[in-house]
Amino acid sequence: MLREPAEIRIGDHGQVELPLSLLAEAGLSPGAELLAFSDGDGRIVLRRAEDAVRDLLRNGTL
């Protein structure tokens, strides 16, 4: 399901602030540990660190 996009800006030091409503939709809360990686073509993917590690263990890559 496509949701309404949140417009954010990259600050002078490369930081971004995500709206709490966006975090809530994703099941995240302030202080959550995330991994970030580039998916190419202007996309950055954020994943819960625990989910990414669990996927790696399940796939036998660790």
mmCIF file of the N, C-alpha and C atoms, coordinates in Angstrom:
data_MODEL
# 
_entry.id   MODEL 
# 
loop_
_atom_site.group_PDB 
_atom_site.id 
_atom_site.type_symbol 
_atom_site.label_atom_id 
_atom_site.label_alt_id 
_atom_site.label_comp_id 
_atom_site.label_asym_id 
_atom_site.label_entity_id 
_atom_site.label_seq_id 
_atom_site.pdbx_PDB_ins_code 
_atom_site.Cartn_x 
_atom_site.Cartn_y 
_atom_site.Cartn_z 
_atom_site.occupancy 
_atom_site.B_iso_or_equiv 
_atom_site.pdbx_formal_charge 
_atom_site.auth_seq_id 
_atom_site.auth_comp_id 
_atom_site.auth_asym_id 
_atom_site.auth_atom_id 
_atom_site.pdbx_PDB_model_num 
ATOM 1   N N  . MET A 1 1  ? 0.846  -1.174  0.000  1.00 0.00 ? 1  MET A N  1 
ATOM 2   C CA . MET A 1 1  ? 0.000  0.000   0.000  1.00 0.00 ? 1  MET A CA 1 
ATOM 3   C C  . MET A 1 1  ? 0.896  1.244   0.000  1.00 0.00 ? 1  MET A C  1 
ATOM 4   N N  . LEU A 1 2  ? 0.619  2.162   -0.895 1.00 0.00 ? 2  LEU A N  1 
ATOM 5   C CA . LEU A 1 2  ? 1.385  3.404   -0.953 1.00 0.00 ? 2  LEU A CA 1 
ATOM 6   C C  . LEU A 1 2  ? 0.809  4.399   0.043  1.00 0.00 ? 2  LEU A C  1 
ATOM 7   N N  . ARG A 1 3  ? 1.687  4.994   0.806  1.00 0.00 ? 3  ARG A N  1 
ATOM 8   C CA . ARG A 1 3  ? 1.278  5.999   1.781  1.00 0.00 ? 3  ARG A CA 1 
ATOM 9   C C  . ARG A 1 3  ? 1.659  7.379   1.264  1.00 0.00 ? 3  ARG A C  1 
ATOM 10  N N  . GLU A 1 4  ? 1.140  8.388   1.904  1.00 0.00 ? 4  GLU A N  1 
ATOM 11  C CA . GLU A 1 4  ? 1.492  9.767   1.555  1.00 0.00 ? 4  GLU A CA 1 
ATOM 12  C C  . GLU A 1 4  ? 2.963  9.992   1.890  1.00 0.00 ? 4  GLU A C  1 
ATOM 13  N N  . PRO A 1 5  ? 3.777  10.449  0.941  1.00 0.00 ? 5  PRO A N  1 
ATOM 14  C CA . PRO A 1 5  ? 5.190  10.663  1.234  1.00 0.00 ? 5  PRO A CA 1 
ATOM 15  C C  . PRO A 1 5  ? 5.406  11.823  2.201  1.00 0.00 ? 5  PRO A C  1 
ATOM 16  N N  . ALA A 1 6  ? 6.462  11.717  2.978  1.00 0.00 ? 6  ALA A N  1 
ATOM 17  C CA . ALA A 1 6  ? 6.866  12.794  3.884  1.00 0.00 ? 6  ALA A CA 1 
ATOM 18  C C  . ALA A 1 6  ? 8.032  13.523  3.235  1.00 0.00 ? 6  ALA A C  1 
ATOM 19  N N  . GLU A 1 7  ? 7.943  14.816  3.128  1.00 0.00 ? 7  GLU A N  1 
ATOM 20  C CA . GLU A 1 7  ? 9.021  15.598  2.534  1.00 0.00 ? 7  GLU A CA 1 
ATOM 21  C C  . GLU A 1 7  ? 10.019 15.951  3.623  1.00 0.00 ? 7  GLU A C  1 
ATOM 22  N N  . ILE A 1 8  ? 11.268 15.572  3.430  1.00 0.00 ? 8  ILE A N  1 
ATOM 23  C CA . ILE A 1 8  ? 12.327 15.867  4.398  1.00 0.00 ? 8  ILE A CA 1 
ATOM 24  C C  . ILE A 1 8  ? 13.504 16.493  3.662  1.00 0.00 ? 8  ILE A C  1 
ATOM 25  N N  . ARG A 1 9  ? 14.393 17.099  4.418  1.00 0.00 ? 9  ARG A N  1 
ATOM 26  C CA . ARG A 1 9  ? 15.557 17.772  3.833  1.00 0.00 ? 9  ARG A CA 1 
ATOM 27  C C  . ARG A 1 9  ? 16.820 17.226  4.500  1.00 0.00 ? 9  ARG A C  1 
ATOM 28  N N  . ILE A 1 10 ? 17.867 17.069  3.706  1.00 0.00 ? 10 ILE A N  1 
ATOM 29  C CA . ILE A 1 10 ? 19.165 16.673  4.233  1.00 0.00 ? 10 ILE A CA 1 
ATOM 30  C C  . ILE A 1 10 ? 19.854 17.929  4.738  1.00 0.00 ? 10 ILE A C  1 
ATOM 31  N N  . GLY A 1 11 ? 20.253 17.915  6.015  1.00 0.00 ? 11 GLY A N  1 
ATOM 32  C CA . GLY A 1 11 ? 20.894 19.071  6.625  1.00 0.00 ? 11 GLY A CA 1 
ATOM 33  C C  . GLY A 1 11 ? 22.344 19.236  6.172  1.00 0.00 ? 11 GLY A C  1 
ATOM 34  N N  . ASP A 1 12 ? 22.951 20.320  6.585  1.00 0.00 ? 12 ASP A N  1 
ATOM 35  C CA . ASP A 1 12 ? 24.329 20.641  6.194  1.00 0.00 ? 12 ASP A CA 1 
ATOM 36  C C  . ASP A 1 12 ? 25.336 19.567  6.600  1.00 0.00 ? 12 ASP A C  1 
ATOM 37  N N  . HIS A 1 13 ? 25.032 18.816  7.652  1.00 0.00 ? 13 HIS A N  1 
ATOM 38  C CA . HIS A 1 13 ? 25.947 17.779  8.133  1.00 0.00 ? 13 HIS A CA 1 
ATOM 39  C C  . HIS A 1 13 ? 25.495 16.382  7.711  1.00 0.00 ? 13 HIS A C  1 
ATOM 40  N N  . GLY A 1 14 ? 24.584 16.307  6.727  1.00 0.00 ? 14 GLY A N  1 
ATOM 41  C CA . GLY A 1 14 ? 24.136 15.028  6.197  1.00 0.00 ? 14 GLY A CA 1 
ATOM 42  C C  . GLY A 1 14 ? 23.090 14.329  7.054  1.00 0.00 ? 14 GLY A C  1 
ATOM 43  N N  . GLN A 1 15 ? 22.498 15.042  7.991  1.00 0.00 ? 15 GLN A N  1 
ATOM 44  C CA . GLN A 1 15 ? 21.508 14.432  8.869  1.00 0.00 ? 15 GLN A CA 1 
ATOM 45  C C  . GLN A 1 15 ? 20.097 14.695  8.354  1.00 0.00 ? 15 GLN A C  1 
ATOM 46  N N  . VAL A 1 16 ? 19.205 13.744  8.630  1.00 0.00 ? 16 VAL A N  1 
ATOM 47  C CA . VAL A 1 16 ? 17.788 13.913  8.314  1.00 0.00 ? 16 VAL A CA 1 
ATOM 48  C C  . VAL A 1 16 ? 16.965 13.592  9.557  1.00 0.00 ? 16 VAL A C  1 
ATOM 49  N N  . GLU A 1 17 ? 15.821 14.223  9.667  1.00 0.00 ? 17 GLU A N  1 
ATOM 50  C CA . GLU A 1 17 ? 14.871 13.920  10.734 1.00 0.00 ? 17 GLU A CA 1 
ATOM 51  C C  . GLU A 1 17 ? 13.648 13.301  10.090 1.00 0.00 ? 17 GLU A C  1 
ATOM 52  N N  . LEU A 1 18 ? 13.227 12.161  10.605 1.00 0.00 ? 18 LEU A N  1 
ATOM 53  C CA . LEU A 1 18 ? 12.053 11.479  10.077 1.00 0.00 ? 18 LEU A CA 1 
ATOM 54  C C  . LEU A 1 18 ? 10.846 11.809  10.947 1.00 0.00 ? 18 LEU A C  1 
ATOM 55  N N  . PRO A 1 19 ? 9.722  12.128  10.337 1.00 0.00 ? 19 PRO A N  1 
ATOM 56  C CA . PRO A 1 19 ? 8.526  12.432  11.120 1.00 0.00 ? 19 PRO A CA 1 
ATOM 57  C C  . PRO A 1 19 ? 8.090  11.230  11.959 1.00 0.00 ? 19 PRO A C  1 
ATOM 58  N N  . LEU A 1 20 ? 7.590  11.494  13.166 1.00 0.00 ? 20 LEU A N  1 
ATOM 59  C CA . LEU A 1 20 ? 7.137  10.419  14.052 1.00 0.00 ? 20 LEU A CA 1 
ATOM 60  C C  . LEU A 1 20 ? 6.046  9.585   13.389 1.00 0.00 ? 20 LEU A C  1 
ATOM 61  N N  . SER A 1 21 ? 5.187  10.206  12.589 1.00 0.00 ? 21 SER A N  1 
ATOM 62  C CA . SER A 1 21 ? 4.120  9.443   11.925 1.00 0.00 ? 21 SER A CA 1 
ATOM 63  C C  . SER A 1 21 ? 4.695  8.412   10.954 1.00 0.00 ? 21 SER A C  1 
ATOM 64  N N  . LEU A 1 22 ? 5.783  8.760   10.281 1.00 0.00 ? 22 LEU A N  1 
ATOM 65  C CA . LEU A 1 22 ? 6.439  7.833   9.362  1.00 0.00 ? 22 LEU A CA 1 
ATOM 66  C C  . LEU A 1 22 ? 7.071  6.678   10.137 1.00 0.00 ? 22 LEU A C  1 
ATOM 67  N N  . LEU A 1 23 ? 7.720  7.009   11.248 1.00 0.00 ? 23 LEU A N  1 
ATOM 68  C CA . LEU A 1 23 ? 8.303  5.960   12.096 1.00 0.00 ? 23 LEU A CA 1 
ATOM 69  C C  . LEU A 1 23 ? 7.219  5.017   12.608 1.00 0.00 ? 23 LEU A C  1 
ATOM 70  N N  . ALA A 1 24 ? 6.100  5.576   13.057 1.00 0.00 ? 24 ALA A N  1 
ATOM 71  C CA . ALA A 1 24 ? 5.006  4.758   13.588 1.00 0.00 ? 24 ALA A CA 1 
ATOM 72  C C  . ALA A 1 24 ? 4.455  3.821   12.515 1.00 0.00 ? 24 ALA A C  1 
ATOM 73  N N  . GLU A 1 25 ? 4.279  4.321   11.289 1.00 0.00 ? 25 GLU A N  1 
ATOM 74  C CA . GLU A 1 25 ? 3.799  3.473   10.190 1.00 0.00 ? 25 GLU A CA 1 
ATOM 75  C C  . GLU A 1 25 ? 4.733  2.304   9.934  1.00 0.00 ? 25 GLU A C  1 
ATOM 76  N N  . ALA A 1 26 ? 6.031  2.531   10.123 1.00 0.00 ? 26 ALA A N  1 
ATOM 77  C CA . ALA A 1 26 ? 7.033  1.489   9.882  1.00 0.00 ? 26 ALA A CA 1 
ATOM 78  C C  . ALA A 1 26 ? 7.248  0.603   11.108 1.00 0.00 ? 26 ALA A C  1 
ATOM 79  N N  . GLY A 1 27 ? 6.558  0.910   12.205 1.00 0.00 ? 27 GLY A N  1 
ATOM 80  C CA . GLY A 1 27 ? 6.726  0.118   13.420 1.00 0.00 ? 27 GLY A CA 1 
ATOM 81  C C  . GLY A 1 27 ? 8.020  0.429   14.146 1.00 0.00 ? 27 GLY A C  1 
ATOM 82  N N  . LEU A 1 28 ? 8.526  1.643   13.973 1.00 0.00 ? 28 LEU A N  1 
ATOM 83  C CA . LEU A 1 28 ? 9.779  2.069   14.602 1.00 0.00 ? 28 LEU A CA 1 
ATOM 84  C C  . LEU A 1 28 ? 9.494  3.147   15.633 1.00 0.00 ? 28 LEU A C  1 
ATOM 85  N N  . SER A 1 29 ? 10.425 3.317   16.557 1.00 0.00 ? 29 SER A N  1 
ATOM 86  C CA . SER A 1 29 ? 10.300 4.384   17.545 1.00 0.00 ? 29 SER A CA 1 
ATOM 87  C C  . SER A 1 29 ? 11.648 5.074   17.693 1.00 0.00 ? 29 SER A C  1 
ATOM 88  N N  . PRO A 1 30 ? 11.659 6.296   18.218 1.00 0.00 ? 30 PRO A N  1 
ATOM 89  C CA . PRO A 1 30 ? 12.930 6.985   18.423 1.00 0.00 ? 30 PRO A CA 1 
ATOM 90  C C  . PRO A 1 30 ? 13.873 6.110   19.249 1.00 0.00 ? 30 PRO A C  1 
ATOM 91  N N  . GLY A 1 31 ? 15.124 6.066   18.842 1.00 0.00 ? 31 GLY A N  1 
ATOM 92  C CA . GLY A 1 31 ? 16.123 5.254   19.523 1.00 0.00 ? 31 GLY A CA 1 
ATOM 93  C C  . GLY A 1 31 ? 16.329 3.883   18.907 1.00 0.00 ? 31 GLY A C  1 
ATOM 94  N N  . ALA A 1 32 ? 15.493 3.514   17.937 1.00 0.00 ? 32 ALA A N  1 
ATOM 95  C CA . ALA A 1 32 ? 15.643 2.209   17.277 1.00 0.00 ? 32 ALA A CA 1 
ATOM 96  C C  . ALA A 1 32 ? 16.974 2.172   16.532 1.00 0.00 ? 32 ALA A C  1 
ATOM 97  N N  . GLU A 1 33 ? 17.616 1.014   16.543 1.00 0.00 ? 33 GLU A N  1 
ATOM 98  C CA . GLU A 1 33 ? 18.871 0.843   15.814 1.00 0.00 ? 33 GLU A CA 1 
ATOM 99  C C  . GLU A 1 33 ? 18.561 0.370   14.405 1.00 0.00 ? 33 GLU A C  1 
ATOM 100 N N  . LEU A 1 34 ? 19.064 1.109   13.423 1.00 0.00 ? 34 LEU A N  1 
ATOM 101 C CA . LEU A 1 34 ? 18.799 0.815   12.023 1.00 0.00 ? 34 LEU A CA 1 
ATOM 102 C C  . LEU A 1 34 ? 20.091 0.626   11.257 1.00 0.00 ? 34 LEU A C  1 
ATOM 103 N N  . LEU A 1 35 ? 20.001 -0.112  10.166 1.00 0.00 ? 35 LEU A N  1 
ATOM 104 C CA . LEU A 1 35 ? 21.082 -0.190  9.191  1.00 0.00 ? 35 LEU A CA 1 
ATOM 105 C C  . LEU A 1 35 ? 20.600 0.552   7.959  1.00 0.00 ? 35 LEU A C  1 
ATOM 106 N N  . ALA A 1 36 ? 21.475 1.303   7.332  1.00 0.00 ? 36 ALA A N  1 
ATOM 107 C CA . ALA A 1 36 ? 21.134 2.052   6.127  1.00 0.00 ? 36 ALA A CA 1 
ATOM 108 C C  . ALA A 1 36 ? 22.051 1.610   4.999  1.00 0.00 ? 36 ALA A C  1 
ATOM 109 N N  . PHE A 1 37 ? 21.457 1.431   3.816  1.00 0.00 ? 37 PHE A N  1 
ATOM 110 C CA . PHE A 1 37 ? 22.282 1.120   2.657  1.00 0.00 ? 37 PHE A CA 1 
ATOM 111 C C  . PHE A 1 37 ? 21.643 1.718   1.418  1.00 0.00 ? 37 PHE A C  1 
ATOM 112 N N  . SER A 1 38 ? 22.474 1.969   0.411  1.00 0.00 ? 38 SER A N  1 
ATOM 113 C CA . SER A 1 38 ? 22.006 2.535   -0.837 1.00 0.00 ? 38 SER A CA 1 
ATOM 114 C C  . SER A 1 38 ? 21.410 1.428   -1.689 1.00 0.00 ? 38 SER A C  1 
ATOM 115 N N  . ASP A 1 39 ? 20.257 1.699   -2.267 1.00 0.00 ? 39 ASP A N  1 
ATOM 116 C CA . ASP A 1 39 ? 19.613 0.768   -3.190 1.00 0.00 ? 39 ASP A CA 1 
ATOM 117 C C  . ASP A 1 39 ? 19.730 1.297   -4.617 1.00 0.00 ? 39 ASP A C  1 
ATOM 118 N N  . GLY A 1 40 ? 20.619 2.274   -4.800 1.00 0.00 ? 40 GLY A N  1 
ATOM 119 C CA . GLY A 1 40 ? 20.842 2.857   -6.121 1.00 0.00 ? 40 GLY A CA 1 
ATOM 120 C C  . GLY A 1 40 ? 19.721 3.791   -6.537 1.00 0.00 ? 40 GLY A C  1 
ATOM 121 N N  . ASP A 1 41 ? 19.948 4.515   -7.609 1.00 0.00 ? 41 ASP A N  1 
ATOM 122 C CA . ASP A 1 41 ? 18.950 5.385   -8.219 1.00 0.00 ? 41 ASP A CA 1 
ATOM 123 C C  . ASP A 1 41 ? 18.285 6.329   -7.221 1.00 0.00 ? 41 ASP A C  1 
ATOM 124 N N  . GLY A 1 42 ? 19.074 6.888   -6.287 1.00 0.00 ? 42 GLY A N  1 
ATOM 125 C CA . GLY A 1 42 ? 18.549 7.873   -5.352 1.00 0.00 ? 42 GLY A CA 1 
ATOM 126 C C  . GLY A 1 42 ? 17.779 7.303   -4.180 1.00 0.00 ? 42 GLY A C  1 
ATOM 127 N N  . ARG A 1 43 ? 17.848 5.987   -3.960 1.00 0.00 ? 43 ARG A N  1 
ATOM 128 C CA . ARG A 1 43 ? 17.112 5.367   -2.857 1.00 0.00 ? 43 ARG A CA 1 
ATOM 129 C C  . ARG A 1 43 ? 18.043 4.945   -1.741 1.00 0.00 ? 43 ARG A C  1 
ATOM 130 N N  . ILE A 1 44 ? 17.612 5.192   -0.526 1.00 0.00 ? 44 ILE A N  1 
ATOM 131 C CA . ILE A 1 44 ? 18.304 4.719   0.674  1.00 0.00 ? 44 ILE A CA 1 
ATOM 132 C C  . ILE A 1 44 ? 17.310 3.872   1.445  1.00 0.00 ? 44 ILE A C  1 
ATOM 133 N N  . VAL A 1 45 ? 17.728 2.675   1.827  1.00 0.00 ? 45 VAL A N  1 
ATOM 134 C CA . VAL A 1 45 ? 16.865 1.747   2.550  1.00 0.00 ? 45 VAL A CA 1 
ATOM 135 C C  . VAL A 1 45 ? 17.298 1.717   4.003  1.00 0.00 ? 45 VAL A C  1 
ATOM 136 N N  . LEU A 1 46 ? 16.332 1.802   4.909  1.00 0.00 ? 46 LEU A N  1 
ATOM 137 C CA . LEU A 1 46 ? 16.583 1.670   6.343  1.00 0.00 ? 46 LEU A CA 1 
ATOM 138 C C  . LEU A 1 46 ? 15.946 0.368   6.805  1.00 0.00 ? 46 LEU A C  1 
ATOM 139 N N  . ARG A 1 47 ? 16.699 -0.430  7.575  1.00 0.00 ? 47 ARG A N  1 
ATOM 140 C CA . ARG A 1 47 ? 16.172 -1.681  8.127  1.00 0.00 ? 47 ARG A CA 1 
ATOM 141 C C  . ARG A 1 47 ? 16.491 -1.738  9.601  1.00 0.00 ? 47 ARG A C  1 
ATOM 142 N N  . ARG A 1 48 ? 15.579 -2.326  10.387 1.00 0.00 ? 48 ARG A N  1 
ATOM 143 C CA . ARG A 1 48 ? 15.902 -2.594  11.786 1.00 0.00 ? 48 ARG A CA 1 
ATOM 144 C C  . ARG A 1 48 ? 17.126 -3.477  11.805 1.00 0.00 ? 48 ARG A C  1 
ATOM 145 N N  . ALA A 1 49 ? 18.096 -3.138  12.632 1.00 0.00 ? 49 ALA A N  1 
ATOM 146 C CA . ALA A 1 49 ? 19.341 -3.916  12.708 1.00 0.00 ? 49 ALA A CA 1 
ATOM 147 C C  . ALA A 1 49 ? 19.036 -5.373  13.051 1.00 0.00 ? 49 ALA A C  1 
ATOM 148 N N  . GLU A 1 50 ? 18.127 -5.604  14.000 1.00 0.00 ? 50 GLU A N  1 
ATOM 149 C CA . GLU A 1 50 ? 17.817 -6.979  14.414 1.00 0.00 ? 50 GLU A CA 1 
ATOM 150 C C  . GLU A 1 50 ? 17.190 -7.781  13.281 1.00 0.00 ? 50 GLU A C  1 
ATOM 151 N N  . ASP A 1 51 ? 16.367 -7.142  12.442 1.00 0.00 ? 51 ASP A N  1 
ATOM 152 C CA . ASP A 1 51 ? 15.762 -7.841  11.304 1.00 0.00 ? 51 ASP A CA 1 
ATOM 153 C C  . ASP A 1 51 ? 16.816 -8.205  10.264 1.00 0.00 ? 51 ASP A C  1 
ATOM 154 N N  . ALA A 1 52 ? 17.720 -7.283  9.986  1.00 0.00 ? 52 ALA A N  1 
ATOM 155 C CA . ALA A 1 52 ? 18.767 -7.537  8.994  1.00 0.00 ? 52 ALA A CA 1 
ATOM 156 C C  . ALA A 1 52 ? 19.671 -8.675  9.442  1.00 0.00 ? 52 ALA A C  1 
ATOM 157 N N  . VAL A 1 53 ? 20.051 -8.689  10.721 1.00 0.00 ? 53 VAL A N  1 
ATOM 158 C CA . VAL A 1 53 ? 20.916 -9.758  11.238 1.00 0.00 ? 53 VAL A CA 1 
ATOM 159 C C  . VAL A 1 53 ? 20.174 -11.093 11.192 1.00 0.00 ? 53 VAL A C  1 
ATOM 160 N N  . ARG A 1 54 ? 18.902 -11.092 11.582 1.00 0.00 ? 54 ARG A N  1 
ATOM 161 C CA . ARG A 1 54 ? 18.115 -12.329 11.554 1.00 0.00 ? 54 ARG A CA 1 
ATOM 162 C C  . ARG A 1 54 ? 18.017 -12.867 10.124 1.00 0.00 ? 54 ARG A C  1 
ATOM 163 N N  . ASP A 1 55 ? 17.811 -11.986 9.133  1.00 0.00 ? 55 ASP A N  1 
ATOM 164 C CA . ASP A 1 55 ? 17.756 -12.431 7.741  1.00 0.00 ? 55 ASP A CA 1 
ATOM 165 C C  . ASP A 1 55 ? 19.080 -13.023 7.290  1.00 0.00 ? 55 ASP A C  1 
ATOM 166 N N  . LEU A 1 56 ? 20.187 -12.401 7.697  1.00 0.00 ? 56 LEU A N  1 
ATOM 167 C CA . LEU A 1 56 ? 21.506 -12.930 7.333  1.00 0.00 ? 56 LEU A CA 1 
ATOM 168 C C  . LEU A 1 56 ? 21.731 -14.311 7.948  1.00 0.00 ? 56 LEU A C  1 
ATOM 169 N N  . LEU A 1 57 ? 21.347 -14.471 9.209  1.00 0.00 ? 57 LEU A N  1 
ATOM 170 C CA . LEU A 1 57 ? 21.506 -15.776 9.869  1.00 0.00 ? 57 LEU A CA 1 
ATOM 171 C C  . LEU A 1 57 ? 20.627 -16.841 9.210  1.00 0.00 ? 57 LEU A C  1 
ATOM 172 N N  . ARG A 1 58 ? 19.413 -16.465 8.867  1.00 0.00 ? 58 ARG A N  1 
ATOM 173 C CA . ARG A 1 58 ? 18.477 -17.398 8.232  1.00 0.00 ? 58 ARG A CA 1 
ATOM 174 C C  . ARG A 1 58 ? 19.001 -17.846 6.882  1.00 0.00 ? 58 ARG A C  1 
ATOM 175 N N  . ASN A 1 59 ? 19.649 -16.945 6.153  1.00 0.00 ? 59 ASN A N  1 
ATOM 176 C CA . ASN A 1 59 ? 20.158 -17.273 4.823  1.00 0.00 ? 59 ASN A CA 1 
ATOM 177 C C  . ASN A 1 59 ? 21.543 -17.912 4.864  1.00 0.00 ? 59 ASN A C  1 
ATOM 178 N N  . GLY A 1 60 ? 22.104 -18.068 6.072  1.00 0.00 ? 60 GLY A N  1 
ATOM 179 C CA . GLY A 1 60 ? 23.405 -18.710 6.219  1.00 0.00 ? 60 GLY A CA 1 
ATOM 180 C C  . GLY A 1 60 ? 24.579 -17.897 5.749  1.00 0.00 ? 60 GLY A C  1 
ATOM 181 N N  . THR A 1 61 ? 24.434 -16.576 5.718  1.00 0.00 ? 61 THR A N  1 
ATOM 182 C CA . THR A 1 61 ? 25.538 -15.739 5.255  1.00 0.00 ? 61 THR A CA 1 
ATOM 183 C C  . THR A 1 61 ? 26.466 -15.322 6.373  1.00 0.00 ? 61 THR A C  1 
ATOM 184 N N  . LEU A 1 62 ? 26.064 -15.516 7.622  1.00 0.00 ? 62 LEU A N  1 
ATOM 185 C CA . LEU A 1 62 ? 26.936 -15.176 8.746  1.00 0.00 ? 62 LEU A CA 1 
ATOM 186 C C  . LEU A 1 62 ? 27.507 -16.412 9.358  1.00 0.00 ? 62 LEU A C  1 
# 
